[in-house]
Amino acid sequence: MSFLRNFKNNKLLTWDYLAEVTGVHVMPVFMGFFFFFLLFIKKRIYAPKFLWFFVILLCHGIIMSRFTGYNLDKCFQQVILLFLVLYGSIQIYNYSKRSALQWFVIYFNMALLLSILGIFQFVISIVFHYNIFPYTLDLYPITPAERLHSIFIEPGSIAAFLTPAFSVVILCSNFFNKKKWKSIIILLATILTFSTTAYFMLVIVFIIRFYNFFKKISILFFIFLGIAITYVSSYKYNSDTSSDNTAKEISDMLMKFSDTYNAFSSELTPYDFEMLNLSSYATMTNYWVANHAPYRIIGTGIGTHQQNYEALYKSNFEMYGLNKEEGYSLFNRLFSEFGFLGLFIYFLFLYKMFNKNNIVSISLLLFIIGYLIRGGHYSLYCTALFHVLYYMNKKENISSQQLLNSL
């Protein structure tokens, strides 16, 4: 198949993406070997000025530890991890001498392959109640659920990974007509994750795609949206009245919207959030911690969100500490560790690097928006690489037709 030939012709890019999606441990090891190859065999390094970024991160963490009294172990760990994954992605991009378009083509083909695996896993799970991928490829146990998760640790992870892919499927004119089977596979895999964030991002992408149409019927659209929000806010799932797993996943997703909306609507505490579903509990508790952590202007330093969590909120709740390491959201974690100043710099980067004439830039921005909502790991599942590609796409104009022809 054509996408398999693409992998064969771009081996370094393929190995990089495989390392990215394998799990939390493989990517740093892969990058460590690549750094060894560059430094001791090729005797070169790319973008040396970017090393100052990691010096600043480390100095900020050390200085803030003097004020907070927090342990520095996590700070050093996160700086090293981010150095390997983020700076390593910069090295591979430059060494490969492949364009931003070629990088995205390999990503799309990888997304297609993982979607096929995911659909197969979902069908087996539904029909035979057996999970063919009980562990990630680096042997982490996968969250048990009859939802599509492919080789990822949970459905939300592959949903985030697929965001740039389903974005171009929807946003590119004639993409669905000319690449019908690829489009169906990507969209079906996204839908079968039953991920609340993925569904939200699908709605956003459709609104962007049909913006002019929605503009014409704006009044009707907002009336419909108001009815939908009212319905979701009042909807509650009764587990005793349904045995259908698909219906349950949809009901749970609606309840997440409702609980999160209600939690934002008033000044509550984590003890109130313990009454919500687990996803909303994790989201709101981590946001509350980020909002109430010390030094809100400059943050408490990289890797300190967990210490903020444990210092501000203590409980005997059974699920206490859910996603406390990464904040369950990139926004929560950035806000907690770098404060308002860090958020400002980050959003300034997104604004300055955005290229409205590049369909890949748009799709990567949509991934970042989704990750700001749900997903706090700095390095897992292509997060760092997608930021590098977002930066690199600032320099290129890629039209929908160019991308379509390349796929």
C-alpha positions in Angstrom: 0.0 0.0 0.0 1.1 3.6 -0.7 1.4 4.6 3.0 3.6 1.6 3.7 5.9 2.7 0.9 6.1 6.1 2.4 7.3 4.5 5.7 10.0 2.6 3.8 11.2 5.7 2.0 11.4 7.8 5.1 12.8 5.4 7.7 14.2 8.0 10.2 10.8 9.8 10.3 9.0 6.5 10.7 11.2 5.4 13.5 10.7 8.7 15.2 6.9 8.5 15.1 7.0 4.8 16.2 9.1 5.9 19.2 6.7 8.7 19.9 3.6 6.4 20.0 5.2 3.4 21.7 5.0 4.9 25.2 6.5 7.0 27.9 9.9 5.4 28.1 10.9 4.5 24.6 11.0 8.1 23.2 13.7 9.4 25.6 15.8 6.3 25.0 15.5 6.7 21.2 16.4 10.4 21.4 19.4 9.5 23.7 20.8 7.2 21.1 20.2 9.8 18.4 22.1 12.4 20.4 25.0 10.0 20.8 24.9 9.4 17.0 25.0 13.1 16.3 27.6 14.1 18.8 30.1 11.3 18.6 29.7 10.0 15.0 28.5 13.0 13.0 30.1 15.5 15.5 27.5 18.2 15.0 24.5 19.7 16.7 21.6 21.8 15.3 20.1 25.0 16.8 22.7 25.4 19.7 21.1 28.8 20.7 17.9 26.9 21.7 19.9 25.4 24.6 19.3 28.7 26.4 15.6 27.7 26.7 16.5 24.8 28.9 19.0 26.9 30.9 16.1 29.4 31.6 13.7 26.5 32.6 16.3 25.1 35.0 17.2 28.4 36.6 13.5 29.3 37.0 12.8 26.0 38.7 15.8 26.3 41.0 15.0 29.9 42.0 11.4 29.2 42.6 12.3 26.2 44.8 14.0 28.6 47.2 10.7 30.4 47.6 8.4 27.4 47.7 10.6 25.0 49.5 9.7 22.3 47.0 11.9 19.3 46.1 14.0 19.8 42.9 14.0 16.1 41.8 11.0 16.6 39.5 12.4 19.8 38.1 15.7 18.1 37.0 13.7 15.1 35.7 11.4 17.2 33.6 14.1 19.5 32.2 16.1 16.4 31.1 13.1 14.7 29.6 12.0 17.8 27.8 15.6 18.4 26.5 15.7 14.9 25.1 12.3 14.9 23.5 11.9 18.6 22.4 15.5 19.4 21.5 15.8 15.8 20.0 12.9 16.5 17.7 14.6 19.7 16.5 17.8 17.6 15.8 15.9 14.9 13.9 13.9 17.5 11.9 17.1 19.3 10.7 19.1 16.1 10.2 16.4 14.4 8.1 16.4 17.3 5.6 12.7 16.6 5.0 10.2 19.3 4.5 7.4 20.1 7.0 5.0 18.7 4.4 6.9 15.4 4.2 6.8 15.1 8.0 3.1 15.6 8.1 2.5 13.0 5.3 4.4 10.4 7.4 2.3 11.4 10.5 -0.9 11.1 8.6 0.0 7.6 7.3 1.0 6.6 10.9 -2.4 7.9 12.1 -4.1 5.9 9.4 -2.2 2.7 10.4 -3.0 3.2 14.1 -6.7 3.9 13.3 -6.9 0.6 11.5 -5.4 -1.2 14.4 -7.8 0.7 16.7 -10.9 -0.2 14.7 -9.8 -3.9 14.7 -9.2 -3.7 18.5 -12.7 -2.1 19.0 -14.5 -4.7 17.0 -12.8 -7.6 18.8 -13.6 -5.9 22.1 -17.3 -5.4 21.3 -17.9 -8.8 19.7 -15.7 -11.1 21.9 -15.2 -8.8 25.0 -11.5 -9.3 24.7 -8.8 -6.5 24.6 -6.1 -7.5 22.1 -3.9 -4.6 23.4 -4.1 -4.9 27.2 -0.7 -3.2 27.4 1.1 -0.4 25.6 4.2 -1.4 23.6 6.3 -0.4 26.6 4.2 -2.7 28.8 2.1 -0.1 30.6 -1.4 -1.5 31.5 -4.1 0.1 29.3 -7.2 1.5 31.0 -9.9 -1.2 30.5 -12.8 0.1 28.5 -14.8 -1.0 25.5 -13.7 2.0 23.5 -11.2 2.4 20.7 -7.7 3.0 22.1 -5.4 1.1 19.6 -1.9 0.8 21.2 -2.3 3.9 23.3 -2.7 3.9 27.0 -6.3 5.3 26.8 -8.8 6.4 24.2 -8.2 10.1 24.9 -4.6 9.7 23.9 -5.2 8.4 20.5 -8.1 10.9 20.1 -5.6 13.7 20.7 -3.0 12.1 18.3 -5.6 11.9 15.6 -6.7 15.6 15.9 -4.4 17.0 13.1 -5.5 14.1 10.8 -9.2 14.5 11.2 -8.8 18.3 10.9 -7.3 18.0 7.4 -9.9 15.5 6.4 -12.6 18.0 7.3 -10.9 21.3 6.4 -9.3 20.3 3.0 -11.7 20.8 0.1 -12.5 17.6 -1.7 -10.4 15.5 0.7 -13.2 13.2 1.6 -14.2 12.7 -2.1 -10.7 11.9 -3.3 -9.5 10.0 -0.2 -12.7 8.4 0.8 -11.5 5.3 2.6 -8.7 7.1 4.4 -11.2 9.7 5.6 -13.7 7.2 6.8 -11.1 5.2 8.7 -9.7 8.4 10.5 -13.1 9.8 11.3 -14.6 6.4 12.4 -11.6 5.8 14.7 -12.0 9.3 16.2 -15.7 8.8 16.9 -15.2 5.3 18.4 -12.8 6.7 21.1 -15.9 8.3 22.6 -13.6 11.1 23.8 -15.3 14.2 25.0 -12.5 16.4 23.9 -12.3 14.8 20.5 -16.0 15.3 20.0 -15.6 18.9 21.1 -12.8 19.4 18.6 -14.8 17.8 15.8 -17.5 20.4 16.4 -14.9 23.2 16.3 -13.4 21.9 13.1 -16.8 21.6 11.4 -17.6 25.2 12.5 -14.4 26.4 10.9 -15.0 24.4 7.8 -18.6 25.7 7.4 -18.0 29.1 9.0 -19.7 31.1 6.2 -22.7 28.8 6.4 -23.0 29.2 10.1 -22.7 32.9 9.8 -25.7 33.0 7.6 -27.8 31.0 10.1 -26.1 32.4 13.2 -29.4 33.0 15.1 -30.7 29.5 14.5 -27.3 28.0 15.3 -27.1 29.7 18.7 -30.7 28.8 19.5 -29.8 25.1 18.7 -26.6 25.4 20.7 -28.6 26.8 23.7 -31.0 24.0 23.5 -28.2 21.5 23.4 -26.4 23.0 26.4 -29.7 23.0 28.3 -30.2 19.4 27.5 -26.7 18.4 28.4 -26.8 20.3 31.7 -30.0 18.5 32.8 -29.0 15.1 31.5 -28.0 12.4 34.0 -27.1 8.9 33.2 -28.8 6.1 35.2 -26.5 3.1 35.2 -29.3 0.8 36.4 -31.5 1.4 33.4 -29.1 0.6 30.5 -26.8 -2.2 29.6 -25.7 -0.9 26.3 -22.0 0.0 26.4 -22.1 2.5 23.5 -25.1 4.3 25.0 -23.3 4.4 28.3 -20.2 6.0 26.7 -22.3 8.7 25.1 -24.2 9.3 28.3 -20.9 9.6 30.3 -19.6 12.0 27.8 -22.7 14.2 28.1 -22.4 14.1 31.9 -18.7 15.3 31.6 -19.9 18.4 29.7 -22.6 19.0 32.3 -20.4 18.5 35.4 -17.6 20.6 34.0 -19.9 23.4 33.0 -21.6 23.4 36.5 -18.2 23.3 38.3 -17.0 26.4 36.4 -20.2 28.2 37.1 -19.5 28.8 40.8 -16.6 29.1 43.3 -16.3 25.5 44.5 -13.5 23.5 46.1 -12.0 20.1 45.3 -14.1 18.6 48.0 -17.2 19.6 45.9 -15.6 18.1 42.8 -15.3 14.7 44.5 -19.1 14.4 43.8 -18.5 14.7 40.0 -17.6 12.0 37.5 -13.9 11.1 37.5 -13.0 13.1 34.3 -14.7 16.3 35.6 -13.1 15.7 39.0 -9.6 15.5 37.6 -10.2 18.5 35.3 -11.6 20.8 37.9 -9.4 19.8 40.8 -6.2 20.3 38.8 -7.5 23.7 37.5 -8.4 24.7 41.1 -4.9 23.8 42.2 -3.3 25.7 39.3 -5.5 28.8 40.1 -4.7 28.7 43.8 -1.0 27.8 43.7 1.5 30.4 45.0 3.3 32.9 42.7 0.6 33.1 40.1 2.5 35.7 38.1 5.6 33.6 37.3 4.5 30.1 38.5 6.3 27.6 40.8 8.7 26.1 38.3 8.7 23.1 35.9 7.6 19.8 37.4 6.0 21.4 40.5 2.3 20.9 39.7 2.1 17.7 41.7 3.7 19.4 44.7 1.2 22.3 44.4 -1.6 19.7 44.3 -0.4 17.9 47.5 0.3 21.2 49.3 -3.1 22.8 48.6 -5.5 19.8 48.6 -5.5 16.8 50.9 -8.3 14.3 51.1 -9.2 10.6 51.9 -11.2 10.5 48.7 -10.7 7.1 46.9 -9.5 8.7 43.7 -7.5 11.5 45.3 -4.5 12.5 43.2 -6.0 11.6 39.9 -3.7 13.0 37.1 -1.9 15.2 39.7 1.4 14.8 37.9 0.5 16.3 34.6 -2.6 18.4 35.5 -4.9 16.6 33.1 -4.6 19.6 30.8 -1.7 21.5 29.3 -3.4 24.8 30.3 -3.6 23.7 33.9 0.0 22.6 34.0 1.4 25.6 32.3 -0.6 27.9 34.5 0.5 26.0 37.7 4.2 25.8 36.8 4.7 29.1 34.9 1.9 31.4 35.9 0.3 34.2 33.9 3.6 35.2 32.4 4.2 31.6 31.2 0.8 31.4 29.6 1.3 34.8 28.0 4.6 33.8 26.4 3.1 30.5 25.3 0.1 32.0 23.6 2.3 34.7 22.1 4.4 31.8 20.5 1.2 30.2 19.2 0.0 33.6 17.7 3.4 34.5 16.2 4.0 31.1 14.6 0.5 30.6 13.2 0.4 30.5 9.4 -3.1 30.9 8.1 -1.9 30.0 4.6 -0.7 26.6 5.7 -3.3 23.8 6.2 -0.8 21.8 8.3 -0.3 24.8 10.6 -4.0 25.1 11.1 -4.4 21.4 11.9 -1.5 21.4 14.4 -3.0 24.5 16.1 -6.2 22.6 16.5 -4.2 19.7 18.2 -2.7 22.2 20.6 -6.1 23.7 21.4 -7.4 20.2 22.2 -4.3 19.4 24.3 -4.7 22.6 26.2 -8.1 21.3 27.2 -7.1 17.7 27.9 -3.6 16.4 28.1 -0.8 17.7 30.3 2.3 15.6 29.4 5.0 17.8 27.8 6.5 14.9 25.9 4.1 12.1 25.4 2.6 11.0 22.0 4.1 13.6 19.8 3.3 16.7 21.9 6.8 18.1 21.7 7.2 17.1 18.0 4.0 18.7 17.0 5.2 22.0 18.6 8.4 21.7 16.6 6.4 21.1 13.4 4.1 24.0 14.2 7.1 26.3 14.4 8.6 24.9 11.2 5.3 25.3 9.3 5.5 29.0 9.9 8.1 29.1 7.1 6.1 27.2 4.5 2.8 27.7 2.7 1.1 24.4 2.2 -2.2 24.5 0.4 -5.0 22.0 0.7 -4.3 20.8 -2.8 -0.6 20.3 -2.1 -1.4 18.2 0.9 -4.1 16.2 -1.0 -1.6 15.4 -3.8 1.0 14.3 -1.3 -1.3 11.9 0.4 
